[in-house]
Amino acid sequence: MTRPDLIVIGAGPAGMAGATMAAQQGMSVLVLDEQPAPGGQIFRNLGASTAQQRQMLGPDYTAGQMLLDGLAAAPLTLISGAVVWDVDQERTVTYSKDGKAYRVKADYLLLSTGAMERPVPLPGWTLPGVMTAGAAQILMKTSGLLAKDAVLAGSGPLLYLVAVQMLRAGTPPKALVETQTPANYRAALRHAGGALRGWKALAKGARMLRELRRAGVPRYTAARDLAITGDTAANGLRFTARGQVHHLECATVLLHQGVVPSTQITRTLRLDHQWHAGQRCFHPVLSPWGQSSHSQIYVAGDGAAIAGAKAAEHAGQCAAADILRCADRITAAQRDTLAASAKRNLAGEQALRPFLDALYAPPAGILRPPDAVTVCRCEEVSAGDIRAYARLGCKGPSQTKAFGRAGMGPCQGRSCGLTVTEVLTQATGQSPQDTGYFKIRAPLKPVTLGEVAALHSPAPNSQKDKTHDHPQPHRPAHEQDHDPQ
C-alpha cells in the first residue's frame, strides 16, 4: 500500500491544523489519534456534544468546530482509536487499534501529542475522591458527569474555567483554593508588556472570576501547606491562608497546577530536550518552525511548549508549511507567505505566556514535596525515598529505577517524572538540565504479547513482514480496512 508523505500523531488543534494544511497542499497525510474522535483534550467529544454540553462548556469549546470541519474536508486519512506505542528515528510508527497492531512509515512526522496536567503530589493525593481538574472536565465533556460539592485547589487558568463550567452546569464548586501569592503577582508584572498583547485572554479570566464571585463561590488565595484529609477516602482539604488554618469538608478534591508537555514520544526518539525554567518542565529543542533535532521530525502545539489551544493551531500550520518546504514542495519564500498569518498570530499568543508562567508558577512545596508524600504512585516511592537514594549516590531519575523502581509502573513515569527530577535537583545541588529525566522506551502504552508477535509474523499471502502495509491514505477514515502485520 502507498506510503504516506506525512504521519501526524495526535488530532488536537496542532495536529488538525497541520494535517489539513499539508493535505491541502498535496501531501499524502495519515493522522493517528488515540481518542474515539478528533479534537484533542480541548475539543474532546465536540463533534458528538449536545446543545446543553456546548452551552455549559462555552464558546472556547465550540470554536474548535472550524478545525473539525477543515479536517473532515481535507483529502487525508484519519484513524481514530489508534494507540501509538513505538516510534523510531526512521519515522516508523507502530500502533494498535481494536486489538491488532500495525506498522507504517513516512517521510516526515509531525508530533502533536499535546500536554498533560502536572502531577500535584501533596499529602492525601492518592486517596479516592481526588482527581485533577482536567479529569473532571473530561467527564463533563464525554459523559456529562459532574462533581458535586467539590473543592478546586491549585493554580492556573484551567482552575477558573472548570469552576465556571461547573457553575453553569448547576453544580458550583464548594470553594476555590489558590496557591499563587503576592510574590507571583509581582513577578508577573515584569512581563506586563507581553500581557497587554494578550488582553483578551486576561479579560476573559477577569470575567470568569467575576461570575464566580457573583455566584458566591468562596475563594481563598495564597494558600499553602495543602493536605487532603481522610483515611480510606477524601473527606476534606486542610490548608493555611493569610495566617489562618482552614479545613473544608468535601468528598471530592480537584487538583491543578498547570500543564506540561507530553514528551513520551519525543523522549523515545532521543530528540534533544531542554529545561524551561519558567514552566518548570522539559520540552524538545525546536527551530522557530517546529523542526526537532531530527530534520524530518517536527513537534507542534503544547507538546512543544505550553502556549494554549490557539497557539497550538498556529504552530501546527507553521510546522506543516516548513515540512512542505523541507520536502521541496514549496520554496522558503512560498512557505513564508503560506504561514505569514499563522506566524503573526502565534507570536501574539506566545507573548502572554511569560506573564501567565510567573503568575501561576507552582509552589516549591508541590514541586519538591515533604518526605512522607508519595511521588511514584505506581511503585509507592516517597519523596523521602528519593532523597535517600541521592544520599547513596543516585544522580538522575533513571538511576532511581535501580534504587527503588520509581518510574517503572504502568504510567512509565508520567505521573512522577518531573517530581523525581525536582527532588533530585534539590538533593544533589545539580541543575534540572544536568539531573535529566527518565529514559523512555517502547512500548509507550500497554500492549499484548499477541500484538507484538503479530508484527513479526508474515501477513496473509505474504512471505515477509511488509513494513509499509497500512490503510490507504486517501480513503475516508470510516471506510478503512486494517491489515494486521
N, C-alpha and C positions, 0 to 999 in steps of 0.2 A: 504494500500500500504506500501511497505517497507520503514522503517525509515532510512535515511542516517546516516552514522557514522559521517560525517563532512559536515557542511554547510560553504561555503566560500562566503562572501558578498563582491562583487567588483571583476572585472576581468581586473584590471590593471596589471602591472608587478608582484607585490607581489602575487596577487590572482591567476593569471595564473600559476606562478611557483609553488606556494604552492599546489594548487589543482592538478596539474599534478603529482607532486611527491607523494602526498598522494594516488592518484588513482593508480599510477604505483606500489605502494607497497601494494595494495589490499584493501584499504578503499573504501567504497561506498561514493561518493562525489557529492554534489549538489552545483553548482555555481549559485548565483543570481547576476545579473548585470543590472543596470538601463539603460545602453546605448543600442542602437539597435544591437551592435556587440561588442565583446570583444576587449580590447586594452587599456582601461582607457583613461585618458586625453592625455598622452604622445603618445600613438599609436592609437589615435582615428581615426576611418574610414580607418585604414591601409589596411584591407582586401578588401575594395572596392575602394581604391585610384587608380587614373590614373597614368600613367608613368610621366606625367607632374607634378602632385602633389608630387610624390615621389622625383623627381629631385629638386623641389623647396624646399621641407621640409628637404632634406638632409639624410645622412647615419644614423644619430641617430634615425631618424623616421623609416626607413626601417629595422633597426636592430631588431625591435620587431617581425618580421615575424617568427623567430625561436620559440618565445613563443607562437604565434598564432598557428603554426603548431603542437607544442607539446600538446597544449590544445585540438586541434581538434582530435588528435590521441589517447588521453588518454580515458580510459573507465570510463567516468563520465557524469553527466547531466549538461548542461549549459542552463539556462533560461535567455535570454536577454530581455530587456524591463521590468524587474521586479523591481518595486519601493518598497523598504523595508520601512515600516513606523512604525514598532514596533518590538522590540527585548527585551526579558526578561531574567532574570538570570537562568531560567530553560532551556535556549537555544531554546526557541520557537520563531520563526521568522514569522512575519506577513508581507505579501507583496501583491501588486496589479499588475495585468497585464491585459491589454485590458479591463479595467473597472470592473474586477472581483477580489475579494480578496481571499487569500489562507493563510493557516497557516501550518507550518511544523516545526518539532522538530528534533534535532540531539544530539548526544553525545558531540560533540565538535563544536565550532565556530571559524572560522578564519576571523577576520575583516580586510579587506584590502581596505578601502574606500578612501585612498589617501589624497590629500591635496586640499586646496582652496587658491586662492590668498588673500593676506592680504588686507583688506579694506584700501583705501587711502583717508581719509577724509580731504579735503582741500577746500578752497573757490571755489565754482563753480562745484564741483564734481558731483552734481546731475543734471547738465544741459544735454539736448540731445546733442549727439555728443561726450560724454565722456564714455569710457568703459575701461576695463582692457586690458592689453596686451595679457593675456591668452584668453580672449573672442575673440579678433581679430584673434588669432591663430586658435581657434576652427572654426571660419568662413572660414578660409583658408582651413582647413582640410576637413570640411564637405561639403561646398558649393562652394569653390573656390572664395569666395568673398574677395576682398582686399580693405583695407582702403587706400585712395589716399591723398597725401599731409598731412599725419598725423604727429603729434609731439609725440614722445615717451618720457615719463617723469617718473623718479623714480630711481630705483637701482636694480641690480641683474642680474645674467647671462641670464635669460629669455628675458630681455630687448634687449640684443645683438642678441640673437637667432631670435627673431621676426623681428628685424630690418634687419638682413641679409636675412631672408626668404622673406620679402617684397622687398628687393633689387633684389633678384634673380627672383622674380615674375614680375619685371618691374615696380613696384610702390614703389620706395625708400621713406623712411620717410623724412619729411621735416627737421627734426633735432632730435638729441638725447640730452635730458636734464637730467643729472645725479646728484644725491644728495650726493653721497659719497664725503668725504672731506679728506684732508691730514691726519687728525686725524684718520680716518678709516684705511688708509694705514699703519700708524704707529702701530695701534692696531693689524692689521692683521699680521704684521711682527713678532709678538710674537709667532705666530703659523706657522712659516716658515718651521719647521721640518716636520710637517704633510703635508704642502703644497707640499713639494718636492715629497712625495709619490704619490700625485695626479698631477704630472707634465703634464700628457697627457691632462687632462681637462683644465689646465691653458694654455697649448699651443694652444688648440682649441679656447679658449677665445681670445687669442692674435691674432690668425688668423682671427677671425671674426672682431675684431676691425680694423685690417689692411685692410680687404676687404671694410669695411665701409669708412675708411679714403681715400682709393684709389678711391672710387666712389664719393667722395666729400660731404658726408653727414656731416653737421655741428655737432659738439659735444661740449656741454657745461658741465663743471664739477663743483663740489662744489656749486651747485645751492641751493638756499634757498628762503623762502617766496614765494613759488609757489602758483599761483592763476589762475583759469580758468576764462576768461572774456566772457561776453555775457549776454544778458537779457533773451531771450527766447531759445537760443541755444548757444553752444560754438562758439566763433569766434576768440579765441586766448589763448595763455598761457603767463602770466607775471611772471617773476622771477628775482632774483638778483644772479649774478655770478661774482666772482672776483671783487666785489665792484661796478659793473655796472648793472643797471636795464635794462632788455630786455623785449620786447613784440613780440612774434612770432604769426603772423596771421595764423589761421588754423581753419577748421571746425570739425576736429577730434583730440581728445587727448586720447592717450593710456597710462594708468597709471599702474605702477607696483612697489611694494615694497616687493618682495619676496612672498613665500607661507608659509602657516601654516597648521598643521594637521587638518583634518576634524574630529572633536570629538563628533559629534551629537549622534552617536550610543553609543560610549563608555560612554558618559555622561548619556544617558538614562539608561544604565546598572548600573550606580552608581559605576563604576570602579574608583580606585584611580588615581588621576592626580597630576602632579606637574608642577611648573613653570620653564620654560627653560630660564634662564637669557640671554643667547647668542642669542636665536631665538625670544625672546620676545613673548612667547606663552605658552599655556599649552599643555602637552602631557600625555598620560596614563603611569602609572608606570608599567614597564615590567621587566621580567627576561632577561638575555642575549639571551634567545631563543624566546622571544616574548610572554611569558606567563604573563597574567594580574593578578590582584588581585583576580580574579575568576579563579580557577585552570583549568577549561575546556574552557576558552575563551582566545584566542590568538589575538594579533594585529601585523600586519606586514606592512612594506612599509612606505610611507610618512604620513600615519595616525598615526604612532607610533612616528616618529620624522623625520624631513626633512633631507634627505640624497641623493635624486635623484633616477632616474629610475633603474640604475644598482644595487644600494644598495637595492632597494625595491625587485628586483628579488631574490637576495641572501637571504634577510631577510625572504621572503616567503618560500624559501626552508628550512631555518633553523627552522622556526616555524612548518612546516609540519613534519620535522624529529622529533621534540620534541613531537608533537601530537601523532605520531606513538609510541614513547617511552612511553608516558603517558597512551596510550590505550593498553599497553602491547603487541603491535605488534612486537616491536624490543626491544633490550636491550639498556642501556645507551651507551655501547661500540659500538654497531652497529649504534646507532644514530650519535655518534661522527665520525664514518667512513663515513656514508652516507652524512653527512653535512660538511665534512672537507674542501672541496673546497669552498663551499658557505661561510663558516665561515671566511676563509682566505681572500676571495675576499671582503666580507662585511667589514672587518676591514680596508682593503685598501681604500675602497670608503669612509668610515667614517672618515679617517684620515684627509682628505682635508676640512671637514665641518667647524671646528672652524675657519680656515682661511677665508672661504667664509662668515661665520656668522659675523665676525668682519669687513670685508671689505665692506659688503653690509648691514650693520645694518641700520634699518630705523631711520630717524632723529626724534628728540624729537617733532618737530612741527607737524609731521604726527601722531605719537603715541598719543600725547596729544594736539589736535588742539585748536585754539583760540575759545573763547566763541561763536562767531557768526556762526561757522561751524556746519552744520547738522551732527549728528553722527548716529542716528537711522533714516534712510530714510523712513522706513515704517510708523512710527508714528510721524515723523518730530520733533524729540527731538534733541536739540543742545547740544554742549559741555558745554555751559553756564548753560543750564537747569540742567545737571547732577551735575555740581559744586554747583548749588543752592540746589539740593537735599542733597548733602553731608553736607552743612551748616545746614540743617534741621535735620541731624542725620542719613542720609542714609549711610550705611557702605558697602553694597555689591550690585552687579548687580541685583540679584533677587528682592531686595527691590525697585529698581528703577521702577519696574513694577507698584508698588502701588503708587509711587510718580508721575509718568508721562508716563507709558506704554512703556518705552524703552524695545525693545526686544520682543514685543508682536505682531508684524506684521507678514505677510506671510513668511518672511525669518527666523523667530524664533530665531533671534539674530545672525545669521551667519554673517551678514554684519556690526554689531555693537558691538558684544560681547567683543572682545579684546579691542576695543577703550573704551568702558564703564569701563572695568577693569582698564585700564591705567589711565583714567581721575579720577576715584575714588581713585586709589592708590595715585595719586599726591595730591588730595584734602584732603584726610584723614591722610596721612602720614603712612598708613599701607603698608605692603609688598604685592606684587601681589598675593602671595600664600594665605595670610590672607583675601585679598579682594575677591578672588574667581571669579567664573564665573556664568552665568545664570544656573538655574536648568532646564534641558531639559526634556521634557515629550513627550510621544507619543500623537497624530500621528506626526511622523517626517516630513512627506510630506502631502500636501493637499489630502484629501480622502473624498469621498462622503458618505452621510449617508447610501445609499444603500449598499455600500461595507461593512461598519461597521455592518449593520444589518444582512447581509448575513452570516457573520462569526458566528452569534449566532442562526442561523436557521438550522434545520435538513437538511442534504444533501439529495438528491433524494434517495428514498428507504432506508432511514436510520432513526433510532429512536433517534439518539443523534448526537451531534457535534463530528465528528471524527477528533480530534486534529492532527493526523498524516497523514491525507489524503493529498497527494501531488503527483506531477509527479514521475513516477518510475525512480529511479536514473540511471539505466544503459541503458536507451533508448536515441538515438540521440536527440539533442535539437530540431531539426526541425520536429520531429515526436511527440512532446509532446502534450498530450490532458490534459487540465486543468480542474480539478474538483472543482468548487467553493464550499466553505463551506456553 
